Amino acid sequence: MSQSRRRFLGSAAAAAGTGLATLSQASGQSAPKSANDKIQFALIGAGGMGTGDANSALSVGGTQIVAVADIYEGRLTRAKERWGNQLFTSRDYREVLARKDVDAVIVGTPDHWHAQIAIDAMNAGKDVYCEKPMVQKVEDGKAVIDAQNKNKRIFQVGSQRVSSLVYQKAKDLINAGAIGEVNLVEAWWDRNSAIGAWQYSIPHDASPETVDWDGFLGKAPKRDFEPIRLFRWRNYNDYGTGVCGDLFVHLFSGMHHILDTTGPTRIFATGGLRFWNDGRDVPDVMIGLYDYPATSKHPAFNLALRVNFVSGNGGSSGFRFVGSEGLIHVDDNITLKKVAKEVDPGYTIDTFSNKIREEARNAHRIKYPVTRPNSDSMRPSREERFDAPRGYNDHIDHHRNFFSAIRTRKQVIEDATFGLRAAAPAVLSNRSLAEGKAIDWDPKTMTVKG
């Protein structure tokens, strides 16, 4: 095993141990069940992401799914095929929230329902795992925070990088000064397949009889039944948040965790619909630029984000943290490259007069004398790689943290406040694109300025 892999695993084990120790501290509110009892949860919104969340929740152990709500009958049938006929199912999520056997809910609905269902669930005494982005509209965020605080519920947003050992390692390296002072962060998420661009399958039995269409629309504009809008809801601003709410928010969440920042003060985005002209009204290419203020840990820096659904190498995502002494590349693993400062910076004197050139050359050589290379001046590569454990899955770790917090009543990192601070710059990127101007944001008070 390589030295870098040993270091990663050692750091990961230490971080996991610290997390468990932190979670074990009492918070003044008793856990609903003993450590030997199963936490019973319900799934609201049984699409692809919701189903994946439920399976991850079941894989952590000590959990049991008891109810599922979805507005499409076919998904309720599939839920029983997957998890058993004993499941309670309903097209109305409020019937699930009324059940006393439900301790927690996973909210995997379209974005425009996230805030309302999360608030209703916490008011009903349920702990909540809410898919990202936490809100479709910035203005809904503080109501979610208030509901969490008022009801003293465990609330976690489903952006798993906040629980990732890889991202914790990147955080540790940067905090230890591995790349000096961070001055630029670049992040991207490119996908150029049909499924990657949300061209999801539409069941042939979708009809007003098998779908609660009004239940899907909610507060969205009323319109006649169009199954494409339900099963490809990410393509429409009425229900989703486009590439920003689907992908930018992951990048914000991971970066905010690594750098302990609350968010940008200035947001500007551009882009357009270039290729997937299938009736959607959201862009398939977006670029965002963000100004981040200085904190007690890091100086001010700039962030550049990119999402491209049109072309590329089949899809990739990652980060580059650029510092004064090196850079860190983060994807499924970490690459650290130290950049040594030049001993001799050279000179540009060719346009000076002969007299001034000679004086400048002599002064330079006095300050930077010429040295002959020797064997001692040969140094090993300054690049190090830190590999995640084989088969590592941060999505499962994220659910493990959520259910551990339910037992201990100790809040998670990605609570409602963290969730709004990650969702806001994402959804405000859409607003910036629509309005054609930069938006000023106060990440501390979580309000749009001006």
N, C-alpha and C positions, 0 to 999 in steps of 0.2 A: 504494500500500500504506500502511495506517495506521501511525502511529508505534508504537502498542502492538503491532501485528503484527510490525513490524520488530524491536522489542525482544524479542518472544517468540522469533522465529526466531534472532536473534543469541545469546540465552541458550541455546536448544536446541542450536545448533551447538557452543557452548562446552562445554556439558555432555556432549554426545556425544564431543567430542574428549578431554575429561578422562577419560571412561569408558574410551575405547579406550587412552589412555595408561596408565591404571591396569591394564587387563587385560594390557597388554604386559609388565608387570614380571614377572620370573621369581619363582617361589615355591619353588624347590628340587626340584620334581618335573617331569620332562620330559613334553612333550606326546606323546600316543600316535601322532600323525601329523604330517607336514609340512603347511605351509599349503596346499599344492597337492593334498593327498590328501583324499578325501571321508570325513567321519565317518559311519559306518554305525550306524543306530539301529533299534530295534525298538519297536513299539507293543504295550503290554499293556493290553487293555481298549479295544475299537474301537467304543465308543458315540459319541454325538454330540460330546462334549467331546474324547475321545481322538482322533477323526478330525480335528477341527478343529486340535488340537495338532500332529498329524502333518503336515497340510497347511501349517501355519505354519512348522514345522521345515524342510520341503522348500523353502519360498519364500525362506529366508535364503541359500541357496546353499552349496555345499560339503558337502552332506548327502545321504544315500541311505537309504531305508527298505529293510530286508532281511528283516524278520520281523514277524509279527503273532500275538498270542495273544488268544483270546477264548473264553468258554465257550458261545457260541451259534454254531452252524455257519454260519448265514446271514451273520453279520458277517465270517467268514473268507472266504466266497465273495465278498462285496462288496469286501473288501480287495483281492483279486486282480483283480476287475473295475476297481477304482480305480487300483491301483498296479502291476499286472502279474502274470502267472502265475509269474514267477521267485520271488515271495515264498515264504519258508518260513512255514507257518501251523500252529498247534497249539491245542488246547483247554487245554493244560497250560503255564502260563507258565514252569515250570522247564525245559522243553525249549528255550525261547528263551534263557534265562539261560545254558544250557550251551554255547551256540554261541560259537565264537571270533571269528566275523566281526561280532559285535555289540559296538560300543564303548559305546553308551549306550541307555537305555530311557526311554520315556515311559509313566508309570503313569496310565492313565485309567479305572481300575476304580471300582466303588462304594467309598464311604469306608471301610468296615470292612476292606478289603484293603490300603489305602494303606501302612500302616506295615510289614506283613509283607513285601509284595513289594518295597518300597524297601530294606529291610534285606537281604533275600535277594539283590537285585540288586547292592548295594554289596559284599556278601560275595563275590559272583561276579566282582568287579572291574569292574563297569559304573558309569558315571556315570548320574545319575538326574534326570529332570524329573518331579516328582510333583504331580499335580493337588491343588488345595486341597480341604478342609482337610488338612494334613499327616497328622493323626491323627483317628480317630473318638473315641478316649478319651485324656484328658490323660496317663494313666499310661503310655501307649505312646511318648510323645514322646522321653524321654531315651534309649531304645534306638535310635531313629533317629539322634539326635545322636552317640551312641557309635559307631554303624556308620560314619557319615560320617568321624569323626575317626580311627577305627582304620584304615580302608581308604584314607584320604586321597583320597576321591572327590569329584567335583563334584556337588553336590546343590542343586537349585533347586525351590522350591515354585511352582506355577503360578498366582500371583495377579499379573497383569501390571501393575497400577498402580505397582508398585515400580520398573518399568523405564520408566514413562511420562514423556515430556517435559513433559506438562501438570502432572503431580504434582511433577516436579523444579522447574518454574517456581514453583509454589505454595510449595514449600520455600524457594526462593531469596528470594521476596518476604517470607515470614514471618521468615526469618533476618535479613533486612535491616531489620526493624522496620517494615514497611509498615503493619501494623495494631496496633503496640504490643505489649503483653503479651497472649497468648492466655489467655482465661478460660473459654471455652465452645466446644465443637465439637458440631455437630448433623450427622447423616448419615442418609440414608434410601435405601431401594430398594423401590419399589412396583411390583407387576406384577399386573394383573387380567385376564389372558387365560388360557385353558385351558392352552396350552403353557407360558406363564409360570409356571403353578401345577403344572407337571410332569405334565400329562395326556398323556404321550407315547404314541405308537402302539405297539400290540402285534402282532407278525407272526402271521399265521394259522397258520404252520407250527411255531410254538413247541410243543415236546413233549419228553418225556424222551429221545427219540431225537436231537433236534437241539440239546438243551441239556444241559450237564454241571451238573445241579442241585446235586449235592454240592460241586462246584467253586465254584459261586456262593455257597452257604451258608458254606463255610469254618467259622469258629468261631461263627457265628451259630446261634441255636436251630434245631434240626432240625424240619422240617415237610414235608408232602407238596408235590408240585410245584404251584406257583401262578405262572404266567407274569407276572401283573400285578406280583408282588413283584420280579421281575427287571427288567422293562422300565420300571417306575415306582418303582424302589428308593428314590428320595429321599423318598418318602411314608412310609417306615417306619423307626422307630428302630433296628431290628435291623441295618440296612445303611447308613443314611445319618446325617446330622446336622441334617436339617431346614433351615429358613431360616437358622439361625445358621451352619451349616457351609457352606451354599451361597452366602450373601450377606453376612451379618455379617462373615465372615472377610475378604472383599474390602475392606470398609470399615476393619476393623482394620489390615490390611496397608498400605493406602494412607495412612492417618492416622499409623501408627507411622513410616513412612518420612518423611513430611513433617515431623513434629515430633521425630524422633530420640528416640522414647520406647520403652521396653521393654514397657509394658503397664500396665493398671490394678491397683490394690491392692484394690478392692472391686467386686463384680459383682452386679447385681440385674436380673432380667428377669421380665416378665409377658406374658401373651398367651393365646391359645386357638385352638381350631378353630371358626371361625365360619361358613364357607360351603362349603368343598370337602369335604363329608361323603361321600366316595367310598370309605370303608374305610381311609383313611390314619389314622395315629396321631401325626402331627406337626402343630403349629399352622400356621395360615395368616396369623396376625397375631401379631407379637411386638414388644415395646418393651423396650429395655435401657438401664440407667443405670450409669455407670461413674465411679469416682473415680481420677484420675491424679495421681501425686505430682509434686512439683517436680523438675526436672533442672537441670543446669548451663546449659541453654539456655532453658528455659521455666519459669514458675511452675506451681503446681498448677492443674489445670483439671478440668472435668467434661465427659463425653461422653454424648450421647443418641443412640441408634440406633432406627430403625423399619423394619420390613418389613411390607407390607400386600399380601396377594394377593386381597383381597375387593373393594375398590372404589377408585376414583381416576380419574385422567385418562388411563388407558391404560398407565401405567408411566413411572417416571422414577427417577433416582438422582443423588445429589450430596452435597456437603459445604457447610457454612457454618462457617468459622472466625471466631469473634467475638473481637475484641481490644479493648484499652482505647482505641484510636484509629481503629478501622475494622473492616471485615469483608471476608473473601474467600469468594466462592462458586466452587466447583469442580465442573464436570461434564465435558463434553468440551472445554470452554474455561474461562477464568478471568475472573471479574469482581471488581475491587478497588474498594471504596467506602471513602473516608476519611470519618471522622466527626469534625468539628471540635468541640472542647470549647466549651461555651457561655461567651461572655464575660460576659454578665449572667445569672446563674442565676435571677433573679426572687426573689419573697418571698411568704410566706403569713402575713399579719399581721392578717387581717380579724377574728379573734376576740380581739385584744388591746384594751386600753382605748385611748381616743383619745390620751392622753398618750404611752403606750408606742408606739402606731402611728406617731405623728408622729416620735418619736425614732428609731425603727427605719427609717422611710422616709428621713429625712435622712442617717442613717449609711450607708444603702445607696447613696444618690445620690452621696455623697462617694467611696465605694469604686468605684462603677460610674457615672460621669457619663454623662448622655444625650448622644449624638452624632447629628448630622444625617446621614442617608444622602447619599452623593455618588457620582459615577461611579467613583471609585477603589475604593469599597467593593464594587463588583460583581465577582464572581469566577466563573471557569468551573466547570462541574460537577466534582466530586471523584471521579467514577466513571470507571474505566478498564477496558477489556476487552483480554484477551490471547487471541488465537485460535490454535488449533493449526494446523499446516500442513495444507493441503487433502489429504484422504484419509489422514491420519495413522492408524497402527494400532499401538497399544502392545503388542498381543499378539505381533506379529511382532518388535518390539524385544525383548520378553522372551525369545523363542526365540533371537534373535541374540546376546543376552548369554550365554545358556546355552552355545551352541556355541562362542562366542569363549572362554569360560572353559575349556571342554574342551581347546582347543588350547593355552592359556597356562598352565593349572593354577592360575589365580588365582581364588579363591572368589568367588561372586556375593554380592550383598547379601542376597537372600532364601534363605539357607541353612537348615539344619535348626534351628538355634537361633532364627533369626528366624521360621521357620515355626511352631515350637511357641509362641512368644510371641504370634503372631497367632491360631493355632488355639485355644489354651487359653481365652482369654476368650470365644470364640465357643461352644465346646462346653460350657463352664461356665455359659453363659447358659441352655442347656437344663437343666442340673442345677439351677440356681436356680429355674427355672420349675417343675420337677417337685417340688422340695422346699419351695417356697414361702418361700424365705428368701435373704438375701444371702450371698455366698460371698467370703471373704477370700483373696486370691491374692498370692503373692510373685513379681513378674515377674523379679527378678534370679535367684533360685534355681529359679524355675519350679516351684513347689510350692504346693499348697493349704494354707492355714494353718488350724489348729484342728481 
